[in-house]
Amino acid sequence: MELSAIMSPANYPEKSCSYSQTITLTNRRQIVQTRKLKYVRKASPSLKLPPVITDCDNAEVIGARERKGKEWIHFVGVGGCGLSALAMLALKQGYEVSGSDMTWSDAMDALQEAGARVYIGHSELNLRKNNGLVPDSLVVSSAIRGGNVEILHAESGGIPVYKRGAWLGRITKGYYLIAVSGSHGKIHVMSACVELLRSDKMSGFELYDIYQLRLILEGKTTTASMLAFVLNAMGDDLTAVIGARVPQLAERNIICGTGCNFVLEADEYDCCFLGVTPQIAVVTNVDWEHVDMFQDEEAVKTIFRKFIGQIRVGGHLILCGDSPVACSLVNKTGSGSALPVLRNDAFQISTYGISSCNDWHAVSISPNSCGGSDYQLLHKGLHIADISLQMPGVHNVLNSLAVIATISALSTDQKNFLSSIAYLKLHLQNFGGVSRRFERIGTVRGCHIYDDYAHHPTEIQAALQAARQRFPFQKLVVIFQPHTYSRLAALKDDFAIAFTNADRVVITEIYEARETNLWKINGRDLAISIVDPPSEFIPSLIQVLEMLVVHISKDPDHETVILTLGAGRHSDFYD
């Protein structure tokens, strides 16, 4: 294993060198102590990699330690990405698992195949077995509202009911937790743009890259997935929970390991991430994304400040320094600028981004022959390595910088970290991305079909920038299904200017998700507000499919890229 030193000390084979150092840690009782750690480390056949600060002594790691009996957990709203991942992890850790949802999903297929009992519809009958037993705990999705019959039945019967955030706090207790958080940026032109315009390190950049170098992070899902993949590939026997499917992971959205490290995609929705206390927290950026949950951007900043405040003493904050809003969370000057004034007495802070003000930054970003991006990695102005990614877009460069900064923070020896950079580079290059993040669906008669989860104006800009990087001369047709009435009502003007890199835009009816239309808004309103490029409103995905069949048949020799965007059920469209 290449990253044997990241494994739990208890899991090292009785082989090779001894190692000792002084570390500061916080145990489950939140008592800070300093002690000498001695353990036997497995010898790597390739190189000596940096040991990582972890502590599993006397930890109550649910699923990673022996339990008395087999606990039954029932998940309410199990069909979604977030809760289905937690249900699958519970199965792999030895729990008895059941779950329910109002509609069937692919995730429920996987859970049923793995041994869970899953039900369509919510009923108190789902909480009873023939032998009279009931669940030991209920875990409830953030999408489930009050008055749910299963929740009411559990509460009346004295069954503990956990919201998703509280359950995350329970299952991550005792692990060395790396929590990756972040929402999506508004259309702020960053200081990084000015930095690049003044520099001579712009090789390979098209003009649209410069103007789109805003805070266009793909965000926590890709960053968490990339981090989990790279650590796992380097030999870390970690546990991970991701809010999307990762094709290169055996279990798609989880890793069930026996080591001490836990990589978690930490979601601010419903304040879920306030249930955890990370050793390392990553904040990609901060913005008013969940308009149905937070009143304004200031409310979002308040909740992120609380999250940062939960970093364990002696821990580490990894922050995108190109985001003024993210920097303002800890910037004591209040200026919101990415300057080296970020200080905190309780934990360390490292920044990453395009600007040279950051600890970790990228220069000479350029498209590569694989359709991805190459760049030079610098740390505090010193060249470290040349990085190559198979995923396009500046946002993925930023994601990889976050991963590099995090793995560096995991290391206790910077020299050994630098000696391992060749392996880190290799695994970053091998990472193929996340399902529904600029995912290639196929090619039909010269039409390249891609799908992306983008449902926020900034995400859309990032997806289109990536598409233009990979297909600079082809016609780009975008099909967008808006997600929730509240988001479209609040951000309609931002959506209207987010499609400028497309040649044609089709807007469908809104995917309502958990909402009713109190705003009296529909997809046609957005289509009308888009001035450039040409746009039209086609209500149903079936009608869109019929339009595409005609389009492809009419001009089979002309190369076209079709990109579907949105957080709805596009799998039905492709089926």
C-alpha positions in Angstrom: 0.0 0.0 0.0 1.4 3.4 -1.0 -0.1 5.3 2.0 0.4 2.8 4.7 1.2 5.5 7.2 -2.3 6.9 7.0 -3.7 3.6 8.4 -4.7 3.3 12.0 -1.7 2.4 14.2 -3.6 -0.6 15.5 -3.9 -2.0 12.0 -0.2 -2.0 11.1 1.4 -5.4 10.6 4.3 -6.2 12.9 6.9 -5.1 10.4 9.7 -2.6 10.2 10.4 0.7 11.7 9.3 2.4 14.9 8.1 5.9 14.9 7.5 8.5 17.6 6.5 12.1 17.7 4.5 14.5 19.9 1.0 15.1 18.8 -2.0 17.1 20.1 -5.4 15.5 19.9 -8.9 15.7 21.3 -10.6 12.5 22.5 -14.3 11.8 22.5 -14.6 13.7 25.8 -13.1 16.8 24.2 -10.1 16.7 26.6 -7.0 18.1 24.9 -3.8 16.3 25.8 -0.3 16.0 24.5 1.4 12.6 24.6 4.0 10.4 22.9 2.7 8.1 20.2 4.7 5.0 19.4 3.7 2.4 17.0 5.1 0.0 14.5 4.6 1.1 10.9 4.4 -1.1 7.9 7.3 -0.7 5.5 6.3 0.6 2.0 7.8 -1.2 -0.9 7.9 2.1 -2.8 8.7 5.0 -0.5 8.3 6.3 3.0 5.1 8.3 3.2 4.1 10.8 5.9 2.4 9.5 9.0 -0.9 11.1 9.8 -2.3 12.3 13.1 -5.1 9.9 14.0 -6.3 8.6 17.3 -8.6 5.6 17.7 -7.7 4.7 21.3 -10.8 4.0 23.3 -12.9 5.5 20.5 -16.6 4.6 20.2 -16.5 4.0 16.4 -19.9 2.6 15.5 -19.5 -0.2 13.0 -15.7 -0.4 13.3 -15.8 -2.0 16.7 -17.7 -5.0 18.1 -21.3 -4.3 19.2 -23.6 -6.3 21.4 -26.3 -7.7 19.2 -27.4 -6.4 15.8 -29.0 -3.0 15.9 -31.9 -2.3 13.5 -31.9 1.1 11.8 -34.8 2.4 9.7 -34.2 5.2 7.2 -37.1 7.5 6.3 -36.5 9.0 2.8 -34.0 6.4 1.9 -34.1 6.9 -1.9 -32.1 10.1 -1.9 -28.3 10.3 -2.4 -27.6 11.4 1.2 -29.6 8.9 3.2 -29.1 6.0 0.8 -25.3 6.4 1.4 -25.8 6.3 5.2 -28.0 3.3 4.8 -25.5 1.4 2.7 -22.7 2.3 5.2 -24.8 0.9 8.0 -25.4 -2.3 6.1 -21.7 -2.7 5.4 -20.9 -2.1 9.1 -23.2 -4.9 10.2 -26.5 -3.1 11.0 -29.9 -4.5 10.1 -31.3 -1.9 7.7 -34.7 -1.0 6.4 -36.0 2.2 4.7 -38.9 3.8 2.9 -39.5 6.5 0.4 -42.4 7.7 -1.7 -40.9 6.7 -5.1 -38.4 4.1 -6.1 -34.8 4.9 -7.0 -31.7 3.2 -8.3 -30.2 3.7 -4.8 -33.0 1.6 -3.4 -32.2 -1.2 -5.9 -28.7 -1.3 -4.6 -29.8 -1.3 -1.0 -32.2 -4.1 -1.6 -29.6 -6.1 -3.4 -27.2 -5.6 -0.5 -29.8 -7.0 2.0 -31.9 -4.0 3.2 -35.7 -4.1 3.4 -37.0 -1.1 1.4 -40.6 0.0 1.0 -42.6 2.3 -1.2 -44.7 4.7 0.9 -44.5 5.5 4.6 -46.4 3.4 7.0 -46.1 2.3 10.7 -46.2 -1.2 9.3 -42.7 -0.6 8.0 -41.5 -0.4 11.6 -42.8 -3.7 12.7 -41.6 -7.3 12.1 -43.5 -10.5 12.6 -41.7 -11.2 15.8 -42.9 -7.9 17.3 -39.5 -6.2 17.2 -39.2 -2.5 16.2 -36.2 -0.5 15.0 -33.6 0.6 17.5 -33.3 4.0 15.8 -35.0 6.0 13.0 -32.9 8.3 10.7 -34.8 10.9 8.8 -33.9 12.7 5.6 -33.9 16.5 5.5 -36.5 16.3 2.8 -39.0 14.7 5.2 -41.4 17.2 6.8 -43.2 17.0 10.1 -46.2 14.8 10.5 -44.7 11.8 8.8 -46.5 8.7 10.0 -43.3 6.7 10.6 -41.8 9.5 12.7 -44.9 10.0 14.8 -45.2 6.2 15.4 -41.5 6.0 16.4 -41.8 9.0 18.8 -45.0 7.5 20.4 -43.1 4.2 20.9 -40.0 5.7 22.4 -37.8 4.9 19.4 -34.9 7.4 19.1 -35.4 9.6 16.0 -32.3 11.2 14.4 -32.2 13.9 11.8 -29.4 13.3 9.3 -27.0 15.7 11.0 -27.4 14.1 14.4 -26.9 10.7 12.9 -23.7 11.9 11.2 -22.5 13.1 14.5 -23.1 9.6 16.0 -21.4 7.6 13.3 -18.4 9.8 12.9 -17.7 9.9 16.7 -14.2 8.6 17.4 -13.0 8.9 13.8 -10.4 11.4 12.6 -13.0 13.3 10.6 -12.3 15.2 7.4 -15.5 17.2 6.6 -15.7 18.8 3.1 -18.2 21.6 2.9 -19.2 24.5 0.7 -22.1 26.0 -1.3 -21.9 27.6 -4.7 -20.6 31.0 -5.5 -22.4 33.9 -6.9 -21.1 35.7 -10.0 -18.3 37.5 -8.2 -15.3 38.4 -10.2 -12.4 37.3 -8.0 -9.1 38.9 -7.3 -7.6 35.9 -9.0 -8.8 37.3 -12.4 -6.8 40.5 -11.8 -3.8 38.4 -10.7 -3.9 36.4 -13.9 -4.4 39.4 -16.2 -1.3 41.0 -14.7 0.8 37.9 -14.9 2.6 36.2 -17.7 1.4 32.8 -16.7 -1.7 32.5 -18.8 -0.5 29.8 -21.3 -3.4 27.9 -22.8 -6.2 30.2 -21.4 -8.9 31.3 -23.8 -10.6 34.6 -23.1 -13.7 32.9 -21.8 -11.6 31.3 -19.1 -10.5 34.7 -17.8 -14.0 36.1 -17.6 -15.3 32.9 -16.1 -12.6 32.7 -13.4 -15.1 33.6 -10.8 -16.0 31.5 -7.8 -17.1 28.5 -10.0 -16.3 25.7 -7.7 -17.8 22.3 -8.5 -18.0 22.2 -4.8 -18.0 19.7 -2.0 -19.2 16.6 -3.8 -16.4 16.4 -6.3 -13.8 17.6 -3.8 -14.9 14.9 -1.2 -15.0 12.2 -3.9 -11.6 13.1 -5.3 -10.1 13.2 -1.8 -11.7 9.8 -0.8 -10.5 8.2 -4.1 -7.0 9.5 -3.8 -6.5 8.5 -0.2 -8.0 5.1 -0.8 -5.7 4.6 -3.9 -2.7 5.6 -1.8 -3.5 2.8 0.7 -5.6 4.5 3.4 -8.2 2.1 4.8 -10.6 5.0 5.3 -14.4 5.3 5.6 -16.2 7.8 3.4 -19.7 9.0 2.7 -20.3 11.0 -0.5 -23.5 12.6 -1.7 -23.3 11.2 -5.3 -22.2 8.1 -7.1 -18.5 7.8 -7.8 -18.0 5.1 -10.6 -14.5 4.3 -9.5 -15.6 3.4 -5.9 -16.7 -0.2 -5.4 -19.8 0.9 -3.4 -20.3 4.0 -5.5 -21.0 6.5 -2.8 -19.3 5.0 0.3 -16.1 3.4 1.4 -16.4 1.2 4.4 -12.9 0.8 5.9 -11.4 -0.2 9.2 -9.0 2.7 9.7 -9.4 5.9 11.7 -9.9 8.4 8.9 -13.5 9.4 7.8 -14.0 11.6 4.7 -17.5 13.2 4.8 -19.3 15.4 2.4 -20.7 17.8 4.9 -23.9 19.5 3.8 -25.2 22.9 5.1 -28.7 22.1 4.1 -30.9 21.8 7.2 -27.7 22.6 9.2 -26.7 19.0 8.8 -23.0 19.7 9.2 -23.5 21.1 12.7 -23.8 17.6 14.0 -20.2 16.8 13.4 -16.9 17.9 15.0 -14.2 17.6 12.3 -10.4 17.4 12.8 -10.0 18.9 9.3 -12.7 21.0 7.7 -12.6 22.1 4.0 -14.7 25.1 2.9 -14.8 25.4 -0.8 -16.9 28.6 -0.8 -20.0 30.1 0.8 -23.1 31.4 -0.9 -26.9 31.7 -0.6 -27.8 28.5 -2.4 -30.6 26.9 -0.4 -33.0 29.8 -0.6 -35.8 27.7 1.0 -33.7 27.1 4.1 -31.8 30.3 4.7 -33.2 33.9 4.5 -30.2 35.5 2.9 -26.4 35.2 2.5 -25.7 36.5 5.9 -27.7 33.6 7.4 -25.6 31.2 5.4 -22.4 32.8 6.7 -23.7 32.5 10.2 -24.2 28.8 9.9 -20.8 28.3 8.3 -19.1 30.2 11.1 -20.8 27.8 13.5 -19.5 24.9 11.5 -15.9 26.3 11.5 -16.3 26.8 15.3 -16.7 23.1 15.7 -13.3 22.2 14.4 -11.5 20.3 17.1 -8.7 22.1 19.0 -5.5 21.5 17.2 -7.3 20.8 13.9 -7.0 22.4 10.5 -9.2 24.5 8.2 -8.7 24.3 4.5 -10.2 27.3 2.8 -10.6 28.5 -0.7 -8.7 31.8 -0.5 -10.2 33.0 -3.8 -13.6 33.4 -2.1 -14.0 36.7 -0.3 -17.1 35.4 1.5 -15.3 32.2 2.7 -12.3 34.2 3.9 -14.6 36.6 5.8 -15.6 33.8 8.0 -12.3 33.9 9.8 -10.7 37.1 8.5 -10.4 39.3 11.5 -9.9 42.5 9.4 -13.4 42.0 8.1 -12.2 43.0 4.6 -13.1 39.7 3.0 -9.9 39.7 1.0 -7.7 36.7 0.5 -4.7 38.0 2.4 -2.3 36.2 4.7 -4.1 37.7 7.8 -6.2 34.6 8.5 -5.4 33.5 12.0 -7.0 31.3 14.6 -5.7 30.2 18.0 -7.6 26.9 18.1 -6.7 25.5 14.7 -4.4 26.0 11.7 -5.6 27.6 8.5 -4.4 26.8 5.0 -5.7 28.4 1.8 -5.8 27.3 -1.9 -6.9 28.9 -5.1 -5.7 30.6 -8.3 -4.4 33.8 -6.7 -0.8 33.7 -5.5 -1.9 35.0 -2.1 -2.9 31.4 -1.3 -0.7 28.8 0.3 -1.4 26.4 -2.5 -2.1 27.8 -5.9 -2.1 26.9 -9.6 -0.5 28.7 -12.5 -0.2 28.1 -16.3 -3.6 26.3 -16.4 -4.2 24.9 -19.9 -6.3 22.2 -21.6 -4.6 18.9 -22.2 -4.9 16.3 -24.9 -7.2 14.2 -22.8 -9.8 16.9 -22.6 -8.8 17.8 -19.1 -6.6 20.4 -17.5 -2.9 20.7 -16.7 -1.4 23.2 -14.3 1.7 24.0 -12.3 1.3 23.5 -8.5 3.0 26.0 -6.3 3.2 26.1 -2.5 3.9 29.6 -1.1 5.5 30.6 -4.4 7.7 27.5 -4.8 7.1 25.1 -7.7 6.0 21.7 -6.4 4.8 19.7 -9.4 3.1 19.7 -12.7 -0.5 18.3 -12.3 -2.6 16.7 -15.0 -6.3 16.1 -14.6 -8.6 14.2 -17.0 -11.6 16.5 -16.0 -11.9 19.8 -17.7 -12.6 23.2 -16.2 -11.0 25.6 -13.7 -13.4 24.4 -11.0 -11.8 21.0 -11.1 -8.3 22.6 -10.8 -9.7 24.2 -7.6 -11.1 20.9 -6.4 -7.7 19.2 -6.9 -6.0 22.0 -5.0 -8.3 21.4 -2.1 -7.4 17.7 -2.1 -3.7 18.5 -2.2 -4.0 21.0 0.7 -6.0 18.5 2.7 -3.5 15.6 2.2 -0.7 18.0 3.1 -2.6 18.9 6.3 -2.9 15.2 7.1 0.8 14.8 7.0 3.0 15.5 10.0 6.2 15.7 7.9 6.2 18.1 4.9 9.4 16.6 3.5 7.8 13.1 3.3 4.7 14.7 1.8 6.7 16.2 -1.0 8.5 12.9 -1.6 5.1 11.3 -2.2 3.9 13.9 -4.7 4.5 11.6 -7.6 1.9 9.1 -6.3 -0.5 11.9 -5.5 -0.1 13.2 -9.0 -0.8 9.8 -10.5 -4.0 9.2 -8.5 -5.3 12.7 -9.2 -4.8 12.1 -12.9 -6.6 8.7 -12.6 -9.7 10.2 -11.0 -12.5 10.1 -13.5 -15.1 12.2 -11.7 -18.5 11.8 -10.2 -21.7 10.7 -11.7 -23.7 13.6 -13.1 -20.7 15.9 -12.9 -20.1 16.5 -16.6 -20.7 12.8 -17.1 -20.5 11.4 -20.6 -23.6 9.5 -21.5 -22.7 8.5 -25.1 -22.6 9.5 -28.8 -25.5 9.3 -31.2 -24.9 10.1 -34.9 -22.2 12.7 -34.1 -24.0 14.1 -31.1 -22.0 13.9 -27.9 -24.4 13.7 -24.9 -23.3 14.8 -21.4 -25.2 15.2 -18.2 -24.5 17.4 -15.2 -26.1 18.0 -11.8 -25.7 21.8 -12.1 -28.8 23.5 -10.8 -27.4 26.8 -9.5 -26.3 29.7 -11.8 -22.6 29.3 -10.9 -22.7 25.6 -11.4 -24.2 26.1 -14.8 -21.4 28.5 -15.8 -18.8 26.0 -14.6 -20.4 23.2 -16.5 -20.6 25.2 -19.7 -17.0 26.4 -19.3 -15.9 22.8 -19.0 -17.9 21.9 -22.1 -16.4 24.7 -24.1 -12.9 23.7 -23.0 -13.5 20.2 -24.3 -15.6 21.1 -27.3 -14.5 24.6 -28.4 -15.9 24.5 -31.9 -19.0 22.3 -31.7 -22.6 23.5 -31.4 -23.6 23.3 -27.7 -27.3 22.6 -27.0 -28.2 22.9 -23.3 -31.4 21.4 -21.8 -32.0 22.7 -18.3 -34.6 21.6 -15.8 -34.9 24.2 -13.0 -34.8 22.8 -9.5 -37.4 24.1 -6.9 -39.7 27.1 -7.3 -38.0 29.0 -4.5 -34.5 28.8 -6.1 -35.7 30.0 -9.5 -37.7 32.8 -8.0 -34.8 34.1 -5.9 -32.1 33.7 -8.6 -33.9 34.1 -11.9 -31.8 37.1 -13.0 -28.6 35.1 -12.3 -29.9 32.1 -14.2 -30.8 34.3 -17.2 -27.1 35.3 -17.7 -25.6 31.9 -16.9 -26.0 30.3 -20.3 -23.9 32.6 -22.5 -21.4 29.8 -23.5 -24.3 27.8 -25.1 -25.5 28.1 -28.6 -29.1 27.1 -27.8 -31.0 26.6 -24.5 -34.1 24.6 -23.8 -35.9 25.1 -20.5 -38.3 22.5 -19.2 -40.8 22.7 -16.4 -39.6 23.0 -12.9 -38.7 20.0 -10.8 -40.6 20.9 -7.7 -38.8 18.4 -5.3 -40.2 19.2 -1.8 -42.1 22.4 -2.7 -45.4 23.8 -3.8 -45.5 26.7 -6.2 -46.1 29.7 -3.8 -44.2 32.0 -6.2 -46.4 31.4 -9.3 -43.3 30.9 -11.4 -42.6 28.4 -14.2 -39.9 27.4 -16.7 -41.4 29.7 -19.3 -40.5 32.7 -17.2 -36.9 31.8 -17.3 -36.8 31.0 -21.0 -38.3 34.5 -21.7 -35.7 36.2 -19.5 -32.7 34.6 -21.3 -31.6 37.1 -23.9 -28.5 35.3 -25.2 -28.3 32.6 -26.5 -31.6 31.7 -28.2 -33.9 29.8 -25.8 -37.2 28.1 -25.8 -39.6 26.5 -23.3 -40.5 22.9 -23.8 -42.4 21.6 -20.7 -41.8 17.9 -20.6 -38.6 15.9 -21.1 -40.5 13.6 -23.5 -41.2 16.5 -25.8 -37.5 17.5 -25.5 -36.5 14.0 -26.6 -38.8 14.2 -29.6 -37.2 17.6 -30.5 -33.7 16.1 -30.2 -34.5 13.1 -32.4 -35.6 15.5 -35.1 -32.5 17.7 -34.6 -30.1 14.8 -34.9 -31.9 13.3 -37.9 -31.9 16.6 -39.7 -28.2 17.2 -39.7 -26.3 13.9 -38.8 -23.0 15.1 -40.2 -22.8 18.2 -38.0 -21.1 17.6 -34.6 -23.2 18.7 -31.7 -22.9 18.5 -27.9 -26.0 18.0 -25.9 -25.7 18.9 -22.2 -28.5 18.2 -19.8 -28.4 20.2 -16.6 -30.4 20.0 -13.4 -31.0 18.1 -10.1 -34.1 16.2 -11.3 -34.5 12.7 -12.5 -32.6 12.9 -15.8 -32.0 9.1 -15.8 -35.7 8.7 -16.9 -34.9 10.9 -19.9 -31.9 8.7 -20.9 -33.8 5.5 -20.3 
